[in-house]
Structure formats: C-alpha cells, structure tokens
Amino acid sequence: MSRLRFEAAVAAAVAALGPSRTKDLAGLLARGHGKERALTELATPGVREAVAEVYEGLEGDALSAAEAAAYLRGYVAAQLRARDAVRVATVWSGPSTPGVPVRATAQVLVEVIDECRDELLAMTYAARPYPGLVRALTEATIRGVRAHVVVETLAGARGLLAGREPAGAFASIPGLHLWHWVRDSDGGPASRQHAKLTVADRQVLFLGSANLTESAARRNIEAGVLIRGGDAPQRAAEHIVELQRRGVLQPLHI
C-alpha cells in the first residue's frame, strides 16, 4: 500500500523537529495522543505545520498510531546511523595520473559551502578574492548561514605575505565574520596562522594544503581530504569556537 503522503510528512517533520523531538512525537503517537496534544507539547514556532501534517498523513494513509510511531523511530535511527558513518575522500588538484581522480579544489570547496545551511567555519593563511568563492560565501550568508573565516594578517605573517591584507578578499561579503590569531606579546618565536580548512554544519570537514586563493584552488598541485560524518568535523568546529571564546582568536575589522 502506498503511504507516500505520510512518508513525505515524516521527512518534513524530522527536518523541522530534529531527532530528539521526533522521538518525543513518536512517543505521543505510541501512547495514543492526538494531534492537539502533540501540537501543545511540540509548540515551537515553525513546527506546527509539520506535526499537523504527520497526523493528517497518518489518517489519509490509514495507518495505526503504533505503525506511525514505529516508522518515525526507524526513520530517526536510519538518519542518525547515516550521519555517524564516516566517508573520507582524497581531493587532488593539478596534473592527473591514471587511476587517481583529480577534482579542482575550488570545485570541492564551493560544493561544501553550497551545502551548508547553518554554520560555516573556515581557516586560511593567504586569501585573494575569486568569483566562485565570493559567490558561494555571499549566497551562504544571504540564506542565513553563520559564516566565520579566520585569516592571517600581514603583521602576523611578519613579511612572508605581501600585497593587500588577506581579509580584504572577503570585504564584499555581507554578514561574514572575520577573525585573526592574537599572539602573546612576549616577544617569543615567530608563529603563523597556517591552518587551511572548512567545516560545514559540523558534519563536513575539508582539510588540505590550499589557501583561499584562485591559484591554490585552481592552478597549483594541492592535496586534501574531504570527511563526511564521524566526530572529526564536530571536533574541529568545537576547537575553533573554543579558541574564539578564549580570545585566542579575535574579531578582525576591515
């Protein structure tokens, strides 16, 4: 029997509620509570329509409440398992060799940014504006992504970077937050902010040798890894956010 309406409603509800509160909805269904009770207990703005549609789909497709609850729990379990599965791919740009796929680093970076829906964290040493990156970051901030980029400064590079400030590459992007590493003023050995990575929604980590410049992204030989799932993206994001909280990374105004 086709249950397309109910299945579509469940997909929308899980996206709106998240795994934990979807399990709460499954519990309400399993205990025989109706739509009004569910709407009262799960009354967060933006989810009422999704919850109501689950009940309407249940009735329209003639499912029992027990079947609906089991389906919800199974759907959440499958999503969590897929999220936790780790997929790692190497990313090479530059000359190709037989048997090794080569993808432009710029293409992969833009794909990661385009997929992002909530939080984007990036770190780079050098940066220069180029159209694909500027477009992707601009569209991300317009759709509400909280985008943070950590860059080196000319002063921090101590003569190893020339030309304009790397942060200038992002000057045209509205709503993007720039950060830099504030070193201790104890006159210790020279140090550089040399990390190059991008984390999207704490679920995807792109880590490699390429700076956010067109030459690095398109023309150089660069190597990196694209990690989806597992705890590496989450831990990388947590590390950056903690460095921000401690004041090791501070806002950079241009």
N, C-alpha and C positions, 0 to 999 in steps of 0.2 A: 504494500500500500504506500502510495506517495505521501510523504509528510514534509513537502518542500516548504510550506509556509511556516510550520513550527521550527524546522531546522534553520531557516533564514532568521527567524526571530531569536533563536538561541544564539546564533553567531553575533547578532547585533547587541543582545543583552550582555554577553560576555565582554565584548569590546567596551561597553558603557560601564559595566559594574566592576570588572576585574575578577580574578579568580576567587578571592576570598568571599566577596559579597555574592558572587554567583552561587557559591556553595550555600550561603545563607538562603538564597532564593530556593535552591533545591530542597533545603530543609523545610521551608514553609510549605512547598508543594507536597513533600512526603508526609507531612503532618495534616494534610487536608485543608490548609488555609487558602482562602480565595483571594481574588485579585485585590480587593480593597484592603485586606490585611497586609498583603505584600507591598502595596503602594504606600501604606502608612509606615511600615518598617524600613522600606528602602526608598525614602522620600527625597534623596539628594537631587538637586536640580540637574536636569539633563538625562535622568534615567527613567523617569516615569513612563515615557512613551515606550521605551524598550521593554520594561517589565510588563506593561499592559499588553504589548504585542505577543509576549510569550504565552500569556493566558488566552488571548484570542486565537493564537495559532494552535494551542492545545485543544481548544474547543472545536475549532474549524477542522482539524485533522483527526478528531475523535480519539485522542489519547487519554489514558487514565493519568491521574496525578502522579501515581507511583512510576509509571513509564517515563513521564516527563522529568521527574526528579532524577531517575537513573540516567537518562540521556544527558542532562545538564552536568551531572558529576563526571560522567565519562568524557564529555567534551572538554571539561576543565582539565582532567587528568591528561588527556592527549595533548592539550596545548602546553601544559607545564613540562611534559616529557620532551616535546619538540623544542621548547625554549631552552631546556637544560642540555640538550645534545650539543656537542661541540663539533663544529666544522671548521677546518683550517685549510686555507688555500694560499699557495705562494703567488706573489704578484711580481712579475718582471717587466721592466720596460727597457727598450733598447734593441740590439740585434737579437734575432731569434735563432734557435738551434732545433734540429729535428727532435720531435717528441716532447718538447717543452713549450707549453703555450705561453705566449707573451701578450700581455694586455697593457695598454698605456696606463701608467699610474694615475694620470689625470682622469681617465675614464672611471676607474675604480673609486677614486676619491669623490668624484661627483655623484656616483651611484649611492655611496654611503650617505652623503649629505642629503640627497633627494629622498632617501628612505626615512630620514629622521623625522620624528613627529613631536618630540617633547624637549630633549636636551642634547646639545651638541658641544663636546669639549674637544679642543684641538691644541696642539703644541707644535711650534716650528722655530727653527733658528733664523733662517732668512725668509723673506717673503717679498713677492712682487705681484702686482695685480695682473690677472689674465682673465679673459672673458668667461670661460667656463666656470671657474671658481667663484668669481664675483656674482655671476648669475645664480649659481646654486645656493650660495650663502644668503643672497638677497631674498630669494624665494623662500628659503627656510625661515628667516626672521619674519617675513610677511605672514606666513601661515602659523606663526606663534611659537616657533622653536626658540628656546633659550640658548643662544649661541655664545660660547666663550672661547676666545683664542688667546693663547699665551705665546708671546713673541720675545725674541731677543731685542735689545736696543743697541744703538751704535756705541753708547757709553759702556754698556755691559760687554760688548764684543771687544773693546779695547783695541780698535784699529783693524780687526780681522774682517769687519764688514765695512763696505764703502757705499757711498751714494746716499739715498734717502733712508729715513727710518723704516725698518721693516713694517711697523704698524701702519704706515701710510697706505699699504696695499689694501687695507680694509676701511679706509676713510669714507668711502661712498656707500657703505652698507648700513642701513638704518637699524638701530636696535642691537647691534653686535657689541659684545662686551670684550674689551681688550685688557690683558693682564701682562705683567712682567715680573721677573725674579728680582727681588730686592736683596742684594748681598749684604752680609755683615760688613760694617765699616772698620774692620780691624786691620786692614792692610794685608790680609793673607794672600795666598797664591791666586793667580788669575783663574777664573772659572767661567764657563759658558752655559747658557740655556740651550742645550743641543738636542733635546728630545724632539722627535718628529712622529706624531701620532694623531689619530682622530677616533673619538668614541661617540657612537650614536645610540642614544636611549639606553645606555649601559648594557646593551645587548650585542653590539658590533664594535670590534676594535680593529682598526687599520694601523699597523705599526711598521715603519720602514725607514729607509735611508733618505727619502725625498723631502726636501723643503717645499714650502708652498710657493713655488716659483714655476713659471712655464718651462724653463729649461730643465728643471728637475723632473717635472711631471711628464714632459713630452719628449725631450731630446737626449737626456743622459741615460746611462745604464744605471738603473735603480732597482733595488730589491726590497720586498716587504712581505708581510703575512697579513691575511685577512681572516679574522677569527670571529665566528658567529656562535653565540651560545657559551655555556660554561660560565665560570666565575671571573675569567680574565678581563672582559670588558667592565664588569661591575667593579672589580678591584682597582683597575686603572682610573676609572671615574672617581671612586672614593678617595684615591690618593691625591688627585688634582684638587678636588673640593676641600680636602683637609689642609692642603698647602695654602689654599685661598683663605680658609678660616683662621689659620695660624698667622696669617700676614706674611708668610714667606713669598707668596705671590700676591701682588697688589694691583689695584686698578691702574690702567695706563690711559691717560687722557691725551688726545692728539688734536 
